[in-house]
Amino acid sequence: MSKKDLIIIADYTAQSQLTLKELCEACRVSEEIINNLIEFEIVSPPASNADERTFNLIELKRVQRALRLRRDLNVNLEGIGVLLDLIEQLEQLKQQLHFFEKQFNQPK
C-alpha cells in the first residue's frame, strides 16, 4: 500500500492565489481551522465575501507556520499571531543585516 501525498506546484509570482478550498487541501486542514486563523487575524484574505476568499503564497506560509506552532508547541491562537509577527520581523532584520554586510564588505 502506498502513501499518497499532495504535491503543490506553485508559480511564485505576486499573482499566485489559492482559493479557500485549495489552501485547506494544501495544508490538510478544514475550512473551520482556516476561518479560526482569519478570525484571529493570523491570515487576512483581501476579499470580504467568504465565497471569494483568496490567499497568496505569503499567507500559505503563515498558515503552515501557524499549524506547526499549534502542533509542535501547543501555542494558542493569540500566541500564534504574536509569534508569527516576531518571526517575520526577525526575518526582515536578517535580510537588512545581510544587505548592509554586503554593502560594507565590498572592495573599494
C-alpha positions in Angstrom: 0.0 0.0 0.0 1.5 3.3 -1.0 1.0 6.6 0.8 -0.3 9.4 -1.4 1.0 12.9 -0.8 -0.4 16.1 -2.1 2.2 17.9 -4.2 1.7 21.5 -5.0 3.5 23.1 -7.9 3.2 26.8 -7.4 4.0 29.8 -9.6 5.9 32.1 -7.2 4.7 35.4 -8.5 2.7 38.1 -6.9 -0.4 37.0 -8.9 -0.4 33.4 -7.4 -3.6 32.9 -5.5 -5.2 30.0 -3.7 -8.9 29.6 -3.0 -10.0 28.7 0.5 -10.5 25.1 -0.7 -7.0 24.9 -2.3 -5.5 26.3 0.9 -7.3 23.8 3.0 -6.1 21.0 0.7 -2.5 22.3 0.7 -2.4 22.5 4.5 -4.6 19.4 5.1 -7.0 21.2 7.4 -10.7 22.0 7.5 -12.2 25.3 6.5 -13.1 25.8 10.1 -9.4 25.9 11.1 -8.7 28.5 8.4 -11.7 30.5 9.5 -10.3 30.5 13.0 -7.0 31.8 11.7 -8.8 34.5 9.9 -10.9 35.4 13.0 -7.7 35.8 15.0 -6.1 37.8 12.1 -3.3 35.4 11.6 -4.1 35.4 7.9 -6.1 38.2 6.2 -7.6 37.4 2.8 -8.4 40.6 0.9 -11.9 39.7 -0.3 -14.8 40.4 2.2 -17.1 37.7 0.8 -16.3 34.3 2.2 -17.0 32.6 -1.1 -14.4 34.8 -2.9 -11.6 34.5 -0.3 -8.2 34.0 -1.9 -4.8 33.6 -0.3 -1.4 34.4 -1.6 1.7 32.4 -1.1 2.8 34.5 1.9 -0.5 33.6 3.6 0.1 30.0 2.8 3.4 30.2 4.5 1.8 31.9 7.6 -0.8 29.1 7.8 1.8 26.4 7.6 3.9 28.1 10.3 0.8 28.6 12.5 -0.2 25.0 12.2 3.4 23.9 13.1 3.3 26.2 16.2 0.0 24.8 17.2 1.0 21.2 16.7 4.6 21.2 17.9 4.4 23.8 20.7 0.7 23.7 21.5 0.6 27.5 21.2 -2.9 29.1 21.4 -4.2 31.2 18.5 -3.5 34.5 20.3 0.1 33.4 20.8 0.5 32.2 17.2 -0.3 35.7 15.9 2.3 37.3 18.1 5.0 34.7 17.4 4.4 34.9 13.6 4.8 38.7 13.7 8.0 38.3 15.7 9.4 35.7 13.3 8.6 37.9 10.3 10.3 40.9 11.9 13.3 38.8 12.7 13.5 37.6 9.1 13.3 41.2 7.9 16.1 42.2 10.2 18.2 39.3 9.0 17.7 40.5 5.4 18.6 44.0 6.2 21.7 42.9 8.1 22.7 40.7 5.1 22.2 43.7 2.8 24.3 46.0 4.9 27.0 43.4 5.3 27.3 43.1 1.5 27.4 46.9 1.2 30.1 47.5 3.7 32.2 44.5 2.7 32.6 45.4 -0.9 36.1 46.2 -2.1 36.7 49.9 -2.7 
